[in-house]
Amino acid sequence: MRAGILWAFMATSLIAQPAAQKIVQEGVAVEFESDTPIRSRSDARFRFRISDTASGNPLASLRPAAWLDIRRPGQPADTQTCTKKVATFLSDSLLAIPSVDLNAWYVLAMNEDATISVVNPRFGFGGSQLLTQVELDSPASDWALTDDQQRLFVSMPASDRVAVVDLTSWKVIARLDVPSRPERVALEPGERYLWVTYNHGVAAFDPGTLKLAARISTSAEPQEMAFTGDSGLLFVTGGGVLSVIDTAKMQQIADVRAGEGQSSIAYSPLSRVAYAASHGGGIVGVDARGAIVARIPTDPGIRQIRATPDGRFLFAVNPEKDQLLIVDASSNRLVQTGVIHGGPDQVTFTNTLAYIRRRSDATVFMVPLARIGVPDAPLPLVDFTGGHLPFSKGSLASPADSIVSVPGSNAVLVANPADRAVYYYQEGMAAPMGQFQNYGHEPRAVLVADRGLEEGPRGVYHTTGRVPQSGKYDVVFFLDSPRLIHCFELDVAAAPDEPAGPKQVIVRSADADRNLRAGESVRVRFQVVDAATQQPIVKLPDVRALVFLQPGVWQTRVSGVEAAPGIYEIQFTPPSSGTYQIYFESSSIGLKFNSPHALTFFARDRGEKAPQ
């Protein structure tokens, strides 16, 4: 959660009484709704309707925050407890994690091997924020995320399959068979079909049932796809040919010669024209009939063409000529050409800026969208450093975006495969504010899965979450402006497959010496004991440890293995001298990182004597 709203909470005293499904304060009404009934371990929808009590009008463009937190035995359901929960959750403490964070967003990195890293940015920059890694059959090429942020489709060319990843469990739940080397994947607007390119055409799948709907052969091997705004037509380019496909009839209706060599495509909803830029030179505009309505001469070497968010302009990058070209879609004219040295090869957009990646350098250029479109005027370029090593130094390229916007802020994430890191850049700054390490992997592309509250319709803020276990929950609600805090109540029934309640456990050190050496790999042993029987708990399959250097300047998460019956072992390398605390987690017995069980160790530099 954004730290900037913490001060607002500390200043407010507008706290509602708990246990109501609707509150009214200071002229503002907040109504909480959810699916009925809600069962544990299942997805559920949560909605907050916020309105002005005087007029009844919905209050739009607000930034509410909400969490689900199970009510512990003996925990009071009062104003003070609710206030403390809001303060704790806003602080983003590692050891004060809610049962369900309804504001969460996650950073997904497509790696050079057969994995996807999932990072939780709530724990800040630097150190370890790795939530999990998704294991694929083979390295990914492209991906597409559903609008509800529940499923991710990932093409795996070497496996002739598309993986279907559930973004609640972070597991591959299905695989879609494709005839030969699937590359690009895209969900059409409205998500009626998922489209996949392969060696000889495109395949359409129902994203709900995951069943194959059609396979359509194309005249050339397809490289890229673009849809009309109503999803009625699919434009496919490849080998200098643009194919037009009727998505309702599932048949090709036109083939257009778009130039020579590989080609890129973008659709402008403003002009209702698809623009294909060929590597051999030239940009061709094609309408819904498959007729050529524009030919725009360019130098050979165009790598990518993209339409601005409003569809008014198109950006084309030519790494061979170090060019950025801007086309006005309203007139089908090339209006501006700029020089960007270093091989510009990828364009992405926020609502206000275009971001231009370069091959031979880590510097990213930005173009303010409000200042383009004046014929022959020089391009307004600003830049920032997106890492240390050139983007081209990665071992395996991907056509997916390496620069994406961050939800709820004027910021972007930049994946630099050579640095093995993802950088966080806030617009207006001279350099990134921080970075997420990718644990030795090369992040070839980056994606944001936003599971937070979003508005739609007006004044209704909603999201989907999965409640881990049955019980009575506080639905902790916070609104910065106007300022409100309230804890609604939510009863969650047990799912048929929900395991028995969590054990009361004790974690004890099994090491006589708690003094470690900085810079050297160490093994730490500990015992997990049933508090009721005082017997060790054996064969735990999911023991993990969170290790951090006080006061929190470094952290890592490691898995534990059972070294002897009831004795578990972790291995890590303390980077420097200091005091280390280790917290433990095992979902199978309900042990969480925020439990009071922690072990403390001291690491000393080499040659330094251990304290007496």
N, C-alpha and C positions, 0 to 999 in steps of 0.2 A: 504494500500500500504506500502511496506517496507520502513521504515524511513531511511535506509541506503543510498537510492538514492537521498534524499533531498539535501544533500551537493552538489551533482553533478549538480542538477538543478540550484542552486544558483550561480555556477561558470560559467554557460554557457551563451553565447550570440548568439548562432546559432539559430535564430528565423526566420522562413519563413513567407512570406506574406500570409494572410488568403485567404479563398474563392477559393482555387485551389484543384482539386481532385488528383493532382500529384505534388510533390515538388522534387526538386533536389538540394542538398547542400553538399558541401565538399565531392563530389564523391559518395553520397548515394542518392538513389531514393526511395521515399515512395509513394505508390499509394493506395488510399482509395477506397474501393468498398462496396456497400451494396445492399440489395434486392431493387427492384424497382417494383411498388411504395411501400413506407412504410406508414402504417396507424397506428394511435395511438391505444394503448391497444392490440396490436398484436405482436407476436414474429417476430424478424427480424435478419438476419445474417449480420455480419460486418467483413470485411476482410482488412488487411493491407499487401501489398506486398512490401517487402524491398529487394533491390538489390544493387549491386555495379555497378555504371554507366560505369566504364572503361571496365569491362569484361562482364557485364550483368548477372553475376552469382548471385543467391539469397544469402542473408545473413542469415545464420541459427544460432540457439541457442542464439538469442537475448532475451531481456526482456523488450519489449515495454509496455507502459501503455496508456490507453485511457479512456475517459469519454465522455458522452453526456450531454450537459448542454444547456437548453433552453435560447435563447437570449431574455433578458428582453427588454421591450419598451424603446427606447432611449439609449440602451447599445451599445457602439461603437464596431465595428468588426475590431479591430486593434491589433497590436503586443503587446502593453502594457496590454490590457485586457486579451489576451490569456496567457501571461506570468503570470499574477496574478492568473488566474484560475488554472494553473498547480501548482503554489506554494501553493495555498489554498487546493487543493485536495490532494496533497502529505502530507500535515500537518495532515490529518485525523481529522479535526476539527468537533466536533458535530454539529456546526452551519453553516457549509459550505459543504453541501452535494450535489453532482451533481444530475442531473435528472436521469441518468443511469450510474452506475459504471460498466465498462466493465472489471474490474480487480477483481471483488468481489469473495470471497469464504465464505461459511457459515459452522458453526459447528452445526450438528444435534445430539441431545441426545435422545436416546430411554429411556423413563421413565418407572417407575414401575407401574404407572397408565396408563390410556388411552390417553396419550399425547406424543408428540414429541416436545422438545424445539428447537427453531431455534435461534442461536446466531450469531450476526454480529461482528466478531473480529476486525473490523477496528477501533473500539472505544477503543481499548486497553484492558488491563487485570484488573480484579477487578471491583466492582460496578455492574452496570446493562448494559448488551449489548443485552438483550433479544429483538429479532426482533418480534417474534410471537410464538404461540404454536399451533401445529396442533392437532385438536381434533379427536380421533379415537373412534370406537364403543366399543372397549375393549383393554386391554393391548397388545402390540406387542410382537412377538417372534423373528422375523427375518426380514431383509429388503434387497432390491436390487435396485441399482441406474443405470439408463440408461447412456450410454456413453456420450450422449449430455447433461447430467445433468439436464434434463427437467422433468423427472418423477421418482418417488420413489414408489416401490411396497412394502407393509408392510403386513406381515401375522398377523392375529388376531385369535388365536386358539379358544378362547371362543365364537367368533361370527361366526365361520365357513366361514370366508371371508378373502380376501386380499384387502386392501385399496390401491387405486391408488391416489397418491398425486401429484398435479401439483406444481413444485418448483418455479414457477413464482408468482402465487397467494398464495402459501402455503395453499392450500385447498384440501380436499378429493373430487375428481371429479368423482370417480366411485368406485364400489365395485364388486369384482369377487367372485362368489359363489363357494365354495369348499365343497365336500361331508361331511367331518368330520375333525375338528381340523387341519387346515393347520399349518405347523411348519416352515420348511426351504423353502426359495425362492431363485432362482438363474436365471440369464439371461445367456443363452448359448452364447459363443463367436460368434459375428456377430448379436446377438440379434434377431434371427429368432423367438425364442420362450422364454417365461417365464415359468419356471418349478417350481412346488409347490409340496412339500410332504404333504401327509395327512395319516390318520390312516391305509388305506389299499392299498396305491399306490402313484402314482404321476399324476399330471394334467399339461397339457401344454396349455398356452394361447398365442394368438398373441398379443404382447405388443403394436401394433399400433391400431388394431381394438378392442382389449380387448375381443375377442371372444374365446370361448373354442375350442381348436384344438383336444385334445384327453385326455382320462383318461386311465391309464395303471395300472393294478393291479400288486402288487409284492408279493413275497412269504412270506415276513415278513414286519412288520411295519418299514417304512424307517426312517433313522435318518439323513443321509448326502448324498450329491450328488457331482459328479465331472464329467467334460466333457473332451473329447479329444480336441486337439487344433483346429481341423476343425469342431467341434460340431457334428461330425457324430455319436458319441456314447455318451451315458449318463450312468455313473456307479452310482448305488444306493446301499447303505449299510444299514443294519438294522437287529438286531436279529441274528448276526453272518452270514448273507447271503449277498452276493454281486450279484446284478442283473445287467445285461448288456442290455441296450435298444438301438435299432436302431432308431435314432431321425427322419430319413427320412421316414421310414416305420411305425413309431409309434408302434413298437412292441418289446416285450422282446425276446432276442435271446439266453440268457444263464443265468443260476443260478449257483453260485459258493459258496461252503461252506467256509467261511472266518474265522471261529473260533467260540467262544462262547460269548454270550452277545452282548451288544451294540458295535458298531464299528464306526471308523472314516476312512475317505478316502482322498487320495490326488493323483493327476495325474502328472506324470513327462513327459513333451514333449520331453525330451532328450532320455529317454529309451522307450517312448511310452508304458508305463506300469502304471496301476492304482494300488496303494498300499493301502490295507485295513488293519488297525490295530484294533484288537478286544480287548475288555476289558478283556476277558478271557486269553489273552496272545497270542503273535505271530503277525507277519506282513506277509501278503500274497500278492504277485505280480501277477496281472492278465492282459493278453494282450487283443488286440482287438477281438480275437476269443473267448474270455472267458476261455482261457486255463491258468492254473497256471504255471507261469514261475519262481517263487521264493517263498521260505518259509524261513522266518527269525525268529528264536526263540527269545522271549522276556519274561520278567516276566509279570504276569497278572497285569491289572490296567491301561493300556494306555488310556488316555482321548482324545488325539487329535494327528493327524499326518498332517503335512503341508510340501509342497515342496518349496524350495528356489526359488526366482524369475527366475533364469536360469534353474531350473529343475534338477540341478546336484545332490543336496542333499535333504534328507528328515529329518525333525525334528519331533520327537515323544516325548510327555511329559507324564510322569507317576506320578500322584500326590500321589498315594498310596505308591510308593517306593521312592519318591523324586528323580526321574531320568529324565535326558534328554538324548535321544538316537539320534544318527546321522547315517543315512544310505546313502551309496554311490549308487546312482541310476545307475551308469555306470557298477558297478560290482554286484549289489544287495547284498551288504555286510554291516553288522553293523560295522562301523569303529571307532566310539567313543561313550563312555558313561560317563556322568558326574553326579555328585550329586548336586542337588539344593534343599535345605531344604525349607520347608514351603508349599509343595504341588503344584508344577508347573502344571498348567492346561490349559494354552492357549499360542499359538505362533503366532506372526505376524512379518512381514518383511518390511524393507525399502530396498533400493538397496545395502546398505552396512552392515546392522545390523539385527540380529534376536532379538526380544523382547520377554522375557519369563515372563508371569504374574504368581503370586503365590497366593494361596488361603488364607493362614494364615498370610499374611503380606502385607504391602503396598509397599515394595521394589520391583522394576522391574529389572530383570537381562538382560544384553545385551551380545550377542556373535558376534564378528566381522566375517563376512562371508568370508573375505579374509584369515582367519587364521584357517579354519576348514579343515577336510578331511585327516589329518595325522593319520594313524591307531594307536589306543591306546594312542595317545597323550592327555595330560590333556586339558580340554576345557578352552579357554581364556574368563573368565567371568568378567564383570564390572557391576556396578549397580547404580541406582539412586532411590530416594524416590518418589513414585507416589502418594503421599498423606499422610494421618495420620492414618487412620483406615484400617484394612485388607479388601481386596476386597470381601471376602466371607460374610461380614456383611450386604450386601445388602439383601433386602427382597425377590427378585425374580430374578432368573438367566436368561441369554439369551445366545444362541449359537453364536450370532453375535460378531464381534470384539470389544474389549474395548480399543484397542490401534491401531491407524491409523496414517499414514503419513500426513504431512501438504504439500499442493502443493507449489512448488517453493522454498523449503527450506529444510535443513537437520534437520527436527524437527518432533515430533509426538505429538498427543493428547492422553491423558490417562484419561479414564472415571473411576472415583472411586465412586461407588454407595453409599458406607458408608459415605464418605465425602460430598456427594451431590454436587460434583464439577467435572469439567473437567480441567486437568492440561496440560500446554504447556511446553514441554521439548525440548530444543535445544541440538542436539548431541554434546558431548564433555563437557557439563556442569555437575556440581556435583549435581544439583537440578533443578526442574522446574523453568522456568523464570517467570511464572505467572499462573493464573487460571481463569476460567470462572465459576462463581457461577450458580447453576441450580435452584435457586429460590424455594428451599424446596423439589425438586424432586430428585429421585435417578436415575442418568444416568447409565443404565445397559449396554449400548453400545453406540458407538460414530461413526459418519460418517462425511465426508467432502464433501459438494456439491461445486465443483469448477466451477464458472461461468466466470472465467477470460480468457484472451487471451491464446490460445495454438497454437503451431506450427503444421502444417500439411496441404498440403505438404511443402517441404523445402522452407523456406523464406516467407511463407504465414502464417500470424497470424490471427486467427479468433475466434469468439465467437458468442453467440446468446443473445439478450437482448430484453426487452419489453419497448417501449417508452410510457410513461404514458399519454401524451396529444399531440395534434397537435401543429404545430408551426415551427419556424426556429431554428435549433439547431447548436451549435458549437460542432464539433467532436474534442475534445481536445486530441492531440497526444503528447506523451513524450517518448523519447528514451534516455537512460542513456549513452550508449556507442555503436556506435558514438552518440554524443549528438545533439539531435534535439528537437525543440518544434514547433508545428504548430496547427492551428485551421482550420480544414476543415469545409465545410458547409453541412447541411443536412436539407431538407424540409420534414416534416411529415404531411400527410393529416389526416383529422379528420375521425375517425371511425363513422359508422352510429349511434352507441349507445353512442358516446362521449357526456357527459353533457356539458351544457353551461360553458363559461369561469369562472374562479374563481372570487368570490366577493372580493371587497376591504373591509377589515374588521378592526375593532379596538377591542382589548382585554383590558378590564378595571377591576381593582380589585373591588370586592363587599364586601370586609372586611374592617371595620374601623380600626382594630388593626392588624398591620403587624408584631407583636412580638410573636414569638412562643417559646415553651419550648422544649429543647433537651430531647430526650428519651420518649416523650409523643406523642401519635397519635393526629394529628391535621387535621382539615378540612379547606380547603382554597376555597373560593368562588370567581368566576369571571364572568364577563358578556362579551358576544360576540355581537358586534354591527355592523350593516351595515354602512359603512363609508358614503355612499351616502345619506341614509335616516335618519341616526342616530337612527334607530329602532333596538331593540334587535332581534337577530336571534334565533328562537325557534326550539326545537325538532331536534337538531343535534345528529345523531346516533353514531358518531365516534370521539368524542372529546377525545384527549389524551394530557397528560402533561409530559414534561421532566423536572425533578427537579434535580439540582445539587448544591453541596456545593462548593463555590468559594475556591480555584482556579481550581476546577474540580477534587477534591480528592474523591468525592462520587457522585453517580448519581442513579436515579431510574426513571422508566416510569410507569405512572398510568393512568387508564381510568377515564374519567369524566362522571358524571351523571347530569341530569337536575333536580336541586332541586326546582326551581320555573321557570316560563316562562322566558326564556332567561338568567337565572342564573344557572351556572354550578358549580359543586363541585368536588374536588378531596380530597383524604385522604392519608396521608403518615406520617412516623415517622422520624423527623430529628435525625440522630444518634449523633450529637454533636453540640455544639454552633458554631455560625458563620453566614455568609451571604449566603442566598440561592436565586438562580435565577430560575424562572419557565418559560419555553417556551411551546408553545401550537401548536397542530396539529389537523386538521380536513380535511381529504381528500375530503369530499363531498363539501366543499366550497373553496378548494385550499389553505387552511392555512397550512403552513409548519413550522417545528421546527426552520428553519433558517430565519424565518421572524423577523422583528425588534420588534415584540410584546413580551415583557417579563415583568414579575413582580418580584420585589425584596422583600424578607422577611428576618428578622433577628431572629435567634433562640438563646436563652440564657439558660445557665445551671439553674437547679433548685435552687432556693434561690437567684439567681442573679437578681438584680433590673433592670427593663427595662430602657433604655436610655431616658432621659428627652427631 
